[in-house]
Amino acid sequence: MNYSIMFSAVLMALTLSACDRPTVVTPAAVVTVPVPGPAGPAGATGATGDTGSTGSTGSTGSTGSTGATGSTGYTGATGSTGNTGATGSTGDTGATGARGKTGGDTVVIVPAK
């Protein structure tokens, strides 16, 4: 922790001292450009050159032939429908049980669901 405080203090001192320096401006160097003298008389006009010959045009290639169309395949046969099963018979009705006996003074409370 001691080093970070000392480092921060040195860094702040350097930063603030850099702001006080004046900026040095260097003036641009003067470049002397020589000016040419007056132009001389124009020369004689040269002769016109010959026109070149035109090249020959190439021939156009022939168009290729169209390929044959393939044949269409056959449609397969449809399968037959399977048999339907028979309906089963209805079962017998069971026997009805006998009524139970009534007890004495005992009361049975059945909890609600």
Backbone as XML, in Angstrom:
<?xml version="1.0"?>
<chain id="A" units="angstrom">
  <residue number="1" name="MET">
    <atom name="N" x="0.823" y="-1.181" z="0.000"/>
    <atom name="CA" x="0.000" y="0.000" z="0.000"/>
    <atom name="C" x="0.870" y="1.250" z="0.000"/>
  </residue>
  <residue number="2" name="ASN">
    <atom name="N" x="2.021" y="1.183" z="0.690"/>
    <atom name="CA" x="2.910" y="2.350" z="0.765"/>
    <atom name="C" x="3.468" y="2.689" z="-0.613"/>
  </residue>
  <residue number="3" name="TYR">
    <atom name="N" x="3.771" y="1.674" z="-1.398"/>
    <atom name="CA" x="4.350" y="1.925" z="-2.726"/>
    <atom name="C" x="3.322" y="2.536" z="-3.680"/>
  </residue>
  <residue number="4" name="SER">
    <atom name="N" x="2.082" y="2.123" z="-3.597"/>
    <atom name="CA" x="1.077" y="2.670" z="-4.507"/>
    <atom name="C" x="0.819" y="4.150" z="-4.246"/>
  </residue>
  <residue number="5" name="ILE">
    <atom name="N" x="0.840" y="4.571" z="-2.988"/>
    <atom name="CA" x="0.642" y="5.995" z="-2.674"/>
    <atom name="C" x="1.833" y="6.812" z="-3.174"/>
  </residue>
  <residue number="6" name="MET">
    <atom name="N" x="3.045" y="6.278" z="-2.981"/>
    <atom name="CA" x="4.243" y="6.990" z="-3.424"/>
    <atom name="C" x="4.271" y="7.056" z="-4.966"/>
  </residue>
  <residue number="7" name="PHE">
    <atom name="N" x="3.912" y="5.949" z="-5.605"/>
    <atom name="CA" x="3.897" y="5.926" z="-7.073"/>
    <atom name="C" x="2.872" y="6.920" z="-7.615"/>
  </residue>
  <residue number="8" name="SER">
    <atom name="N" x="1.710" y="7.004" z="-6.988"/>
    <atom name="CA" x="0.676" y="7.950" z="-7.426"/>
    <atom name="C" x="1.144" y="9.391" z="-7.272"/>
  </residue>
  <residue number="9" name="ALA">
    <atom name="N" x="1.855" y="9.702" z="-6.183"/>
    <atom name="CA" x="2.329" y="11.066" z="-5.960"/>
    <atom name="C" x="3.358" y="11.463" z="-7.022"/>
  </residue>
  <residue number="10" name="VAL">
    <atom name="N" x="4.281" y="10.544" z="-7.353"/>
    <atom name="CA" x="5.296" y="10.844" z="-8.379"/>
    <atom name="C" x="4.637" y="11.014" z="-9.740"/>
  </residue>
  <residue number="11" name="LEU">
    <atom name="N" x="3.688" y="10.159" z="-10.031"/>
    <atom name="CA" x="2.993" y="10.244" z="-11.324"/>
    <atom name="C" x="2.209" y="11.554" z="-11.446"/>
  </residue>
  <residue number="12" name="MET">
    <atom name="N" x="1.567" y="12.002" z="-10.383"/>
    <atom name="CA" x="0.824" y="13.264" z="-10.415"/>
    <atom name="C" x="1.767" y="14.450" z="-10.612"/>
  </residue>
  <residue number="13" name="ALA">
    <atom name="N" x="2.940" y="14.418" z="-9.964"/>
    <atom name="CA" x="3.904" y="15.514" z="-10.102"/>
    <atom name="C" x="4.413" y="15.603" z="-11.533"/>
  </residue>
  <residue number="14" name="LEU">
    <atom name="N" x="4.715" y="14.443" z="-12.124"/>
    <atom name="CA" x="5.196" y="14.455" z="-13.514"/>
    <atom name="C" x="4.115" y="14.922" z="-14.480"/>
  </residue>
  <residue number="15" name="THR">
    <atom name="N" x="2.893" y="14.500" z="-14.242"/>
    <atom name="CA" x="1.789" y="14.878" z="-15.131"/>
    <atom name="C" x="1.528" y="16.379" z="-15.075"/>
  </residue>
  <residue number="16" name="LEU">
    <atom name="N" x="1.507" y="16.946" z="-13.899"/>
    <atom name="CA" x="1.238" y="18.382" z="-13.771"/>
    <atom name="C" x="2.404" y="19.232" z="-14.271"/>
  </residue>
  <residue number="17" name="SER">
    <atom name="N" x="3.619" y="18.755" z="-14.131"/>
    <atom name="CA" x="4.750" y="19.546" z="-14.621"/>
    <atom name="C" x="4.826" y="19.529" z="-16.138"/>
  </residue>
  <residue number="18" name="ALA">
    <atom name="N" x="4.300" y="18.505" z="-16.769"/>
    <atom name="CA" x="4.322" y="18.437" z="-18.226"/>
    <atom name="C" x="3.334" y="19.423" z="-18.836"/>
  </residue>
  <residue number="19" name="CYS">
    <atom name="N" x="2.326" y="19.821" z="-18.097"/>
    <atom name="CA" x="1.314" y="20.728" z="-18.622"/>
    <atom name="C" x="1.809" y="22.172" z="-18.688"/>
  </residue>
  <residue number="20" name="ASP">
    <atom name="N" x="2.829" y="22.545" z="-17.910"/>
    <atom name="CA" x="3.282" y="23.928" z="-17.840"/>
    <atom name="C" x="4.294" y="24.296" z="-18.913"/>
  </residue>
  <residue number="21" name="ARG">
    <atom name="N" x="4.761" y="23.364" z="-19.664"/>
    <atom name="CA" x="5.786" y="23.665" z="-20.670"/>
    <atom name="C" x="5.158" y="24.358" z="-21.883"/>
  </residue>
  <residue number="22" name="PRO">
    <atom name="N" x="5.818" y="25.382" z="-22.409"/>
    <atom name="CA" x="5.278" y="26.042" z="-23.608"/>
    <atom name="C" x="5.527" y="25.174" z="-24.837"/>
  </residue>
  <residue number="23" name="THR">
    <atom name="N" x="4.643" y="25.278" z="-25.810"/>
    <atom name="CA" x="4.754" y="24.517" z="-27.048"/>
    <atom name="C" x="5.678" y="25.265" z="-28.003"/>
  </residue>
  <residue number="24" name="VAL">
    <atom name="N" x="6.650" y="24.573" z="-28.563"/>
    <atom name="CA" x="7.608" y="25.180" z="-29.484"/>
    <atom name="C" x="7.056" y="25.034" z="-30.896"/>
  </residue>
  <residue number="25" name="VAL">
    <atom name="N" x="6.938" y="26.151" z="-31.614"/>
    <atom name="CA" x="6.427" y="26.152" z="-32.982"/>
    <atom name="C" x="7.585" y="26.475" z="-33.911"/>
  </residue>
  <residue number="26" name="THR">
    <atom name="N" x="7.843" y="25.595" z="-34.859"/>
    <atom name="CA" x="8.924" y="25.812" z="-35.830"/>
    <atom name="C" x="8.317" y="26.423" z="-37.085"/>
  </residue>
  <residue number="27" name="PRO">
    <atom name="N" x="8.837" y="27.568" z="-37.560"/>
    <atom name="CA" x="8.276" y="28.165" z="-38.782"/>
    <atom name="C" x="8.631" y="27.310" z="-39.999"/>
  </residue>
  <residue number="28" name="ALA">
    <atom name="N" x="7.770" y="27.354" z="-40.998"/>
    <atom name="CA" x="7.978" y="26.583" z="-42.223"/>
    <atom name="C" x="9.152" y="27.168" z="-43.010"/>
  </residue>
  <residue number="29" name="ALA">
    <atom name="N" x="9.923" y="26.286" z="-43.651"/>
    <atom name="CA" x="11.080" y="26.733" z="-44.434"/>
    <atom name="C" x="10.607" y="27.353" z="-45.757"/>
  </residue>
  <residue number="30" name="VAL">
    <atom name="N" x="11.285" y="28.393" z="-46.196"/>
    <atom name="CA" x="10.946" y="29.068" z="-47.440"/>
    <atom name="C" x="11.615" y="28.314" z="-48.590"/>
  </residue>
  <residue number="31" name="VAL">
    <atom name="N" x="10.806" y="27.901" z="-49.576"/>
    <atom name="CA" x="11.333" y="27.172" z="-50.731"/>
    <atom name="C" x="11.339" y="28.126" z="-51.923"/>
  </residue>
  <residue number="32" name="THR">
    <atom name="N" x="12.503" y="28.269" z="-52.559"/>
    <atom name="CA" x="12.615" y="29.141" z="-53.731"/>
    <atom name="C" x="12.394" y="28.301" z="-54.980"/>
  </residue>
  <residue number="33" name="VAL">
    <atom name="N" x="11.426" y="28.724" z="-55.821"/>
    <atom name="CA" x="11.116" y="27.996" z="-57.044"/>
    <atom name="C" x="11.617" y="28.831" z="-58.219"/>
  </residue>
  <residue number="34" name="PRO">
    <atom name="N" x="12.517" y="28.258" z="-59.067"/>
    <atom name="CA" x="12.988" y="29.035" z="-60.214"/>
    <atom name="C" x="11.877" y="29.208" z="-61.249"/>
  </residue>
  <residue number="35" name="VAL">
    <atom name="N" x="11.795" y="30.361" z="-61.870"/>
    <atom name="CA" x="10.786" y="30.658" z="-62.880"/>
    <atom name="C" x="11.450" y="30.523" z="-64.253"/>
  </residue>
  <residue number="36" name="PRO">
    <atom name="N" x="10.877" y="29.725" z="-65.184"/>
    <atom name="CA" x="11.485" y="29.573" z="-66.513"/>
    <atom name="C" x="11.374" y="30.875" z="-67.320"/>
  </residue>
  <residue number="37" name="GLY">
    <atom name="N" x="12.242" y="31.003" z="-68.302"/>
    <atom name="CA" x="12.245" y="32.193" z="-69.159"/>
    <atom name="C" x="11.146" y="32.114" z="-70.211"/>
  </residue>
  <residue number="38" name="PRO">
    <atom name="N" x="11.134" y="33.045" z="-71.169"/>
    <atom name="CA" x="10.092" y="33.048" z="-72.203"/>
    <atom name="C" x="10.254" y="31.842" z="-73.140"/>
  </residue>
  <residue number="39" name="ALA">
    <atom name="N" x="9.118" y="31.373" z="-73.694"/>
    <atom name="CA" x="9.130" y="30.208" z="-74.578"/>
    <atom name="C" x="9.692" y="30.578" z="-75.940"/>
  </residue>
  <residue number="40" name="GLY">
    <atom name="N" x="10.347" y="29.595" z="-76.597"/>
    <atom name="CA" x="10.905" y="29.821" z="-77.935"/>
    <atom name="C" x="9.849" y="29.616" z="-79.011"/>
  </residue>
  <residue number="41" name="PRO">
    <atom name="N" x="10.206" y="29.758" z="-80.310"/>
    <atom name="CA" x="9.234" y="29.574" z="-81.405"/>
    <atom name="C" x="8.844" y="28.100" z="-81.524"/>
  </residue>
  <residue number="42" name="ALA">
    <atom name="N" x="7.620" y="27.847" z="-82.039"/>
    <atom name="CA" x="7.120" y="26.490" z="-82.214"/>
    <atom name="C" x="7.852" y="25.803" z="-83.349"/>
  </residue>
  <residue number="43" name="GLY">
    <atom name="N" x="8.045" y="24.470" z="-83.232"/>
    <atom name="CA" x="8.728" y="23.697" z="-84.275"/>
    <atom name="C" x="7.786" y="23.326" z="-85.403"/>
  </residue>
  <residue number="44" name="ALA">
    <atom name="N" x="8.333" y="22.713" z="-86.462"/>
    <atom name="CA" x="7.542" y="22.297" z="-87.626"/>
    <atom name="C" x="6.679" y="21.098" z="-87.254"/>
  </residue>
  <residue number="45" name="THR">
    <atom name="N" x="5.514" y="20.959" z="-87.937"/>
    <atom name="CA" x="4.590" y="19.854" z="-87.696"/>
    <atom name="C" x="5.146" y="18.593" z="-88.330"/>
  </residue>
  <residue number="46" name="GLY">
    <atom name="N" x="5.079" y="17.458" z="-87.604"/>
    <atom name="CA" x="5.585" y="16.190" z="-88.119"/>
    <atom name="C" x="4.611" y="15.540" z="-89.096"/>
  </residue>
  <residue number="47" name="ALA">
    <atom name="N" x="5.094" y="14.536" z="-89.848"/>
    <atom name="CA" x="4.274" y="13.824" z="-90.838"/>
    <atom name="C" x="3.315" y="12.871" z="-90.120"/>
  </residue>
  <residue number="48" name="THR">
    <atom name="N" x="2.151" y="12.597" z="-90.762"/>
    <atom name="CA" x="1.145" y="11.697" z="-90.191"/>
    <atom name="C" x="1.558" y="10.255" z="-90.477"/>
  </residue>
  <residue number="49" name="GLY">
    <atom name="N" x="1.394" y="9.357" z="-89.513"/>
    <atom name="CA" x="1.764" y="7.950" z="-89.676"/>
    <atom name="C" x="0.731" y="7.170" z="-90.476"/>
  </residue>
  <residue number="50" name="ASP">
    <atom name="N" x="1.141" y="5.952" z="-90.945"/>
    <atom name="CA" x="0.251" y="5.084" z="-91.730"/>
    <atom name="C" x="-0.786" y="4.423" z="-90.811"/>
  </residue>
  <residue number="51" name="THR">
    <atom name="N" x="-1.947" y="4.093" z="-91.375"/>
    <atom name="CA" x="-3.010" y="3.408" z="-90.633"/>
    <atom name="C" x="-2.724" y="1.911" z="-90.648"/>
  </residue>
  <residue number="52" name="GLY">
    <atom name="N" x="-2.862" y="1.249" z="-89.513"/>
    <atom name="CA" x="-2.617" y="-0.189" z="-89.422"/>
    <atom name="C" x="-3.750" y="-0.994" z="-90.043"/>
  </residue>
  <residue number="53" name="SER">
    <atom name="N" x="-3.468" y="-2.281" z="-90.365"/>
    <atom name="CA" x="-4.485" y="-3.145" z="-90.972"/>
    <atom name="C" x="-5.390" y="-3.732" z="-89.892"/>
  </residue>
  <residue number="54" name="THR">
    <atom name="N" x="-6.644" y="-4.078" z="-90.257"/>
    <atom name="CA" x="-7.625" y="-4.648" z="-89.337"/>
    <atom name="C" x="-7.441" y="-6.159" z="-89.290"/>
  </residue>
  <residue number="55" name="GLY">
    <atom name="N" x="-7.497" y="-6.749" z="-88.101"/>
    <atom name="CA" x="-7.343" y="-8.190" z="-87.947"/>
    <atom name="C" x="-8.583" y="-8.947" z="-88.416"/>
  </residue>
  <residue number="56" name="SER">
    <atom name="N" x="-8.420" y="-10.278" z="-88.651"/>
    <atom name="CA" x="-9.541" y="-11.100" z="-89.124"/>
    <atom name="C" x="-10.453" y="-11.489" z="-87.959"/>
  </residue>
  <residue number="57" name="THR">
    <atom name="N" x="-11.728" y="-11.698" z="-88.253"/>
    <atom name="CA" x="-12.717" y="-12.080" z="-87.255"/>
    <atom name="C" x="-12.723" y="-13.596" z="-87.108"/>
  </residue>
  <residue number="58" name="GLY">
    <atom name="N" x="-12.767" y="-14.094" z="-85.899"/>
    <atom name="CA" x="-12.779" y="-15.537" z="-85.659"/>
    <atom name="C" x="-14.117" y="-16.154" z="-86.009"/>
  </residue>
  <residue number="59" name="SER">
    <atom name="N" x="-14.122" y="-17.488" z="-86.239"/>
    <atom name="CA" x="-15.359" y="-18.182" z="-86.599"/>
    <atom name="C" x="-16.140" y="-18.571" z="-85.336"/>
  </residue>
  <residue number="60" name="THR">
    <atom name="N" x="-17.474" y="-18.742" z="-85.477"/>
    <atom name="CA" x="-18.346" y="-19.118" z="-84.371"/>
    <atom name="C" x="-18.409" y="-20.637" z="-84.290"/>
  </residue>
  <residue number="61" name="GLY">
    <atom name="N" x="-18.342" y="-21.184" z="-83.080"/>
    <atom name="CA" x="-18.400" y="-22.635" z="-82.901"/>
    <atom name="C" x="-19.800" y="-23.176" z="-83.136"/>
  </residue>
  <residue number="62" name="SER">
    <atom name="N" x="-19.887" y="-24.504" z="-83.413"/>
    <atom name="CA" x="-21.182" y="-25.136" z="-83.684"/>
    <atom name="C" x="-21.885" y="-25.485" z="-82.364"/>
  </residue>
  <residue number="63" name="THR">
    <atom name="N" x="-23.224" y="-25.585" z="-82.410"/>
    <atom name="CA" x="-24.028" y="-25.916" z="-81.237"/>
    <atom name="C" x="-24.075" y="-27.433" z="-81.072"/>
  </residue>
  <residue number="64" name="GLY">
    <atom name="N" x="-23.954" y="-27.904" z="-79.846"/>
    <atom name="CA" x="-23.982" y="-29.344" z="-79.581"/>
    <atom name="C" x="-25.383" y="-29.916" z="-79.732"/>
  </residue>
  <residue number="65" name="SER">
    <atom name="N" x="-25.467" y="-31.254" z="-79.896"/>
    <atom name="CA" x="-26.770" y="-31.913" z="-80.072"/>
    <atom name="C" x="-27.438" y="-32.138" z="-78.718"/>
  </residue>
  <residue number="66" name="THR">
    <atom name="N" x="-28.782" y="-32.242" z="-78.704"/>
    <atom name="CA" x="-29.561" y="-32.455" z="-77.491"/>
    <atom name="C" x="-29.621" y="-33.947" z="-77.183"/>
  </residue>
  <residue number="67" name="GLY">
    <atom name="N" x="-29.467" y="-34.320" z="-75.929"/>
    <atom name="CA" x="-29.510" y="-35.726" z="-75.529"/>
    <atom name="C" x="-30.921" y="-36.291" z="-75.572"/>
  </residue>
  <residue number="68" name="ALA">
    <atom name="N" x="-31.041" y="-37.656" z="-75.583"/>
    <atom name="CA" x="-32.337" y="-38.336" z="-75.650"/>
    <atom name="C" x="-33.020" y="-38.295" z="-74.285"/>
  </residue>
  <residue number="69" name="THR">
    <atom name="N" x="-34.362" y="-38.324" z="-74.260"/>
    <atom name="CA" x="-35.146" y="-38.324" z="-73.029"/>
    <atom name="C" x="-35.298" y="-39.762" z="-72.550"/>
  </residue>
  <residue number="70" name="GLY">
    <atom name="N" x="-35.152" y="-40.017" z="-71.252"/>
    <atom name="CA" x="-35.275" y="-41.374" z="-70.711"/>
    <atom name="C" x="-36.720" y="-41.845" z="-70.690"/>
  </residue>
  <residue number="71" name="SER">
    <atom name="N" x="-36.930" y="-43.197" z="-70.592"/>
    <atom name="CA" x="-38.277" y="-43.761" z="-70.591"/>
    <atom name="C" x="-38.873" y="-43.710" z="-69.190"/>
  </residue>
  <residue number="72" name="THR">
    <atom name="N" x="-40.216" y="-43.710" z="-69.090"/>
    <atom name="CA" x="-40.923" y="-43.633" z="-67.821"/>
    <atom name="C" x="-41.139" y="-45.049" z="-67.288"/>
  </residue>
  <residue number="73" name="GLY">
    <atom name="N" x="-40.954" y="-45.277" z="-65.985"/>
    <atom name="CA" x="-41.121" y="-46.610" z="-65.393"/>
    <atom name="C" x="-42.584" y="-46.999" z="-65.243"/>
  </residue>
  <residue number="74" name="TYR">
    <atom name="N" x="-42.838" y="-48.304" z="-64.958"/>
    <atom name="CA" x="-44.199" y="-48.832" z="-64.790"/>
    <atom name="C" x="-44.712" y="-48.552" z="-63.380"/>
  </residue>
  <residue number="75" name="THR">
    <atom name="N" x="-46.073" y="-48.484" z="-63.247"/>
    <atom name="CA" x="-46.704" y="-48.307" z="-61.951"/>
    <atom name="C" x="-46.950" y="-49.685" z="-61.355"/>
  </residue>
  <residue number="76" name="GLY">
    <atom name="N" x="-46.611" y="-49.894" z="-60.091"/>
    <atom name="CA" x="-46.782" y="-51.199" z="-59.446"/>
    <atom name="C" x="-48.244" y="-51.521" z="-59.163"/>
  </residue>
  <residue number="77" name="ALA">
    <atom name="N" x="-48.538" y="-52.836" z="-58.897"/>
    <atom name="CA" x="-49.905" y="-53.288" z="-58.612"/>
    <atom name="C" x="-50.289" y="-52.934" z="-57.191"/>
  </residue>
  <residue number="78" name="THR">
    <atom name="N" x="-51.603" y="-52.710" z="-56.933"/>
    <atom name="CA" x="-52.118" y="-52.391" z="-55.611"/>
    <atom name="C" x="-52.397" y="-53.684" z="-54.861"/>
  </residue>
  <residue number="79" name="GLY">
    <atom name="N" x="-52.028" y="-53.771" z="-53.582"/>
    <atom name="CA" x="-52.259" y="-54.979" z="-52.787"/>
    <atom name="C" x="-53.727" y="-55.147" z="-52.414"/>
  </residue>
  <residue number="80" name="SER">
    <atom name="N" x="-54.092" y="-56.394" z="-52.005"/>
    <atom name="CA" x="-55.492" y="-56.678" z="-51.641"/>
    <atom name="C" x="-55.750" y="-56.281" z="-50.191"/>
  </residue>
  <residue number="81" name="THR">
    <atom name="N" x="-57.036" y="-56.035" z="-49.857"/>
    <atom name="CA" x="-57.442" y="-55.635" z="-48.518"/>
    <atom name="C" x="-57.585" y="-56.877" z="-47.642"/>
  </residue>
  <residue number="82" name="GLY">
    <atom name="N" x="-57.136" y="-56.827" z="-46.384"/>
    <atom name="CA" x="-57.208" y="-57.966" z="-45.469"/>
    <atom name="C" x="-58.620" y="-58.210" z="-44.951"/>
  </residue>
  <residue number="83" name="ASN">
    <atom name="N" x="-58.855" y="-59.423" z="-44.315"/>
    <atom name="CA" x="-60.164" y="-59.801" z="-43.770"/>
    <atom name="C" x="-60.431" y="-59.078" z="-42.461"/>
  </residue>
  <residue number="84" name="THR">
    <atom name="N" x="-61.745" y="-58.848" z="-42.163"/>
    <atom name="CA" x="-62.156" y="-58.229" z="-40.915"/>
    <atom name="C" x="-62.503" y="-59.328" z="-39.920"/>
  </residue>
  <residue number="85" name="GLY">
    <atom name="N" x="-62.065" y="-59.214" z="-38.673"/>
    <atom name="CA" x="-62.327" y="-60.240" z="-37.651"/>
    <atom name="C" x="-63.777" y="-60.216" z="-37.179"/>
  </residue>
  <residue number="86" name="ALA">
    <atom name="N" x="-64.223" y="-61.350" z="-36.525"/>
    <atom name="CA" x="-65.593" y="-61.471" z="-36.022"/>
    <atom name="C" x="-65.723" y="-60.729" z="-34.697"/>
  </residue>
  <residue number="87" name="THR">
    <atom name="N" x="-66.975" y="-60.319" z="-34.354"/>
    <atom name="CA" x="-67.259" y="-59.632" z="-33.110"/>
    <atom name="C" x="-67.426" y="-60.670" z="-32.005"/>
  </residue>
  <residue number="88" name="GLY">
    <atom name="N" x="-66.832" y="-60.440" z="-30.821"/>
    <atom name="CA" x="-66.930" y="-61.389" z="-29.701"/>
    <atom name="C" x="-68.304" y="-61.358" z="-29.048"/>
  </residue>
  <residue number="89" name="SER">
    <atom name="N" x="-68.613" y="-62.441" z="-28.269"/>
    <atom name="CA" x="-69.916" y="-62.534" z="-27.604"/>
    <atom name="C" x="-69.885" y="-61.785" z="-26.275"/>
  </residue>
  <residue number="90" name="THR">
    <atom name="N" x="-71.091" y="-61.395" z="-25.778"/>
    <atom name="CA" x="-71.231" y="-60.665" z="-24.532"/>
    <atom name="C" x="-71.206" y="-61.646" z="-23.368"/>
  </residue>
  <residue number="91" name="GLY">
    <atom name="N" x="-70.517" y="-61.326" z="-22.270"/>
    <atom name="CA" x="-70.426" y="-62.218" z="-21.101"/>
    <atom name="C" x="-71.699" y="-62.216" z="-20.259"/>
  </residue>
  <residue number="92" name="ASP">
    <atom name="N" x="-71.797" y="-63.206" z="-19.334"/>
    <atom name="CA" x="-72.957" y="-63.337" z="-18.445"/>
    <atom name="C" x="-72.907" y="-62.276" z="-17.350"/>
  </residue>
  <residue number="93" name="THR">
    <atom name="N" x="-74.111" y="-61.956" z="-16.785"/>
    <atom name="CA" x="-74.207" y="-61.032" z="-15.678"/>
    <atom name="C" x="-73.999" y="-61.815" z="-14.394"/>
  </residue>
  <residue number="94" name="GLY">
    <atom name="N" x="-73.224" y="-61.304" z="-13.454"/>
    <atom name="CA" x="-72.950" y="-62.004" z="-12.188"/>
    <atom name="C" x="-74.152" y="-61.988" z="-11.248"/>
  </residue>
  <residue number="95" name="ALA">
    <atom name="N" x="-74.100" y="-62.846" z="-10.230"/>
    <atom name="CA" x="-75.195" y="-62.962" z="-9.254"/>
    <atom name="C" x="-75.120" y="-61.791" z="-8.274"/>
  </residue>
  <residue number="96" name="THR">
    <atom name="N" x="-76.296" y="-61.364" z="-7.756"/>
    <atom name="CA" x="-76.379" y="-60.283" z="-6.806"/>
    <atom name="C" x="-76.193" y="-60.852" z="-5.406"/>
  </residue>
  <residue number="97" name="GLY">
    <atom name="N" x="-75.420" y="-60.206" z="-4.559"/>
    <atom name="CA" x="-75.171" y="-60.694" z="-3.200"/>
    <atom name="C" x="-76.357" y="-60.448" z="-2.272"/>
  </residue>
  <residue number="98" name="ALA">
    <atom name="N" x="-76.379" y="-61.144" z="-1.109"/>
    <atom name="CA" x="-77.457" y="-61.007" z="-0.127"/>
    <atom name="C" x="-77.216" y="-59.775" z="0.718"/>
  </residue>
  <residue number="99" name="ARG">
    <atom name="N" x="-78.297" y="-59.227" z="1.267"/>
    <atom name="CA" x="-78.223" y="-58.032" z="2.084"/>
    <atom name="C" x="-77.619" y="-58.402" z="3.431"/>
  </residue>
  <residue number="100" name="GLY">
    <atom name="N" x="-76.767" y="-57.548" z="3.967"/>
    <atom name="CA" x="-76.099" y="-57.826" z="5.239"/>
    <atom name="C" x="-77.033" y="-57.633" z="6.427"/>
  </residue>
  <residue number="101" name="LYS">
    <atom name="N" x="-76.567" y="-58.175" z="7.566"/>
    <atom name="CA" x="-77.358" y="-58.075" z="8.797"/>
    <atom name="C" x="-77.133" y="-56.710" z="9.424"/>
  </residue>
  <residue number="102" name="THR">
    <atom name="N" x="-78.161" y="-56.221" z="10.137"/>
    <atom name="CA" x="-78.067" y="-54.964" z="10.828"/>
    <atom name="C" x="-77.501" y="-55.230" z="12.210"/>
  </residue>
  <residue number="103" name="GLY">
    <atom name="N" x="-76.535" y="-54.445" z="12.646"/>
    <atom name="CA" x="-75.913" y="-54.653" z="13.964"/>
    <atom name="C" x="-76.701" y="-53.992" z="15.060"/>
  </residue>
  <residue number="104" name="GLY">
    <atom name="N" x="-76.136" y="-53.983" z="16.247"/>
    <atom name="CA" x="-76.822" y="-53.406" z="17.410"/>
    <atom name="C" x="-76.742" y="-51.901" z="17.379"/>
  </residue>
  <residue number="105" name="ASP">
    <atom name="N" x="-76.219" y="-51.284" z="18.466"/>
    <atom name="CA" x="-76.176" y="-49.854" z="18.611"/>
    <atom name="C" x="-74.893" y="-49.227" z="18.050"/>
  </residue>
  <residue number="106" name="THR">
    <atom name="N" x="-74.095" y="-49.952" z="17.360"/>
    <atom name="CA" x="-72.817" y="-49.456" z="16.862"/>
    <atom name="C" x="-73.043" y="-48.591" z="15.612"/>
  </residue>
  <residue number="107" name="VAL">
    <atom name="N" x="-72.414" y="-47.388" z="15.633"/>
    <atom name="CA" x="-72.525" y="-46.481" z="14.488"/>
    <atom name="C" x="-71.146" y="-46.373" z="13.838"/>
  </residue>
  <residue number="108" name="VAL">
    <atom name="N" x="-71.075" y="-46.577" z="12.534"/>
    <atom name="CA" x="-69.815" y="-46.485" z="11.800"/>
    <atom name="C" x="-69.833" y="-45.230" z="10.949"/>
  </residue>
  <residue number="109" name="ILE">
    <atom name="N" x="-68.829" y="-44.346" z="11.135"/>
    <atom name="CA" x="-68.756" y="-43.098" z="10.349"/>
    <atom name="C" x="-67.658" y="-43.288" z="9.301"/>
  </residue>
  <residue number="110" name="VAL">
    <atom name="N" x="-68.047" y="-43.150" z="8.083"/>
    <atom name="CA" x="-67.104" y="-43.313" z="6.974"/>
    <atom name="C" x="-66.599" y="-41.927" z="6.571"/>
  </residue>
  <residue number="111" name="PRO">
    <atom name="N" x="-65.281" y="-41.695" z="6.564"/>
    <atom name="CA" x="-64.768" y="-40.376" z="6.190"/>
    <atom name="C" x="-65.040" y="-40.067" z="4.712"/>
  </residue>
  <residue number="112" name="ALA">
    <atom name="N" x="-65.283" y="-38.796" z="4.433"/>
    <atom name="CA" x="-65.571" y="-38.369" z="3.049"/>
    <atom name="C" x="-64.254" y="-38.327" z="2.253"/>
  </residue>
  <residue number="113" name="LYS">
    <atom name="N" x="-64.340" y="-38.590" z="1.000"/>
    <atom name="CA" x="-63.142" y="-38.591" z="0.138"/>
    <atom name="C" x="-62.977" y="-37.304" z="-0.587"/>
  </residue>
</chain>
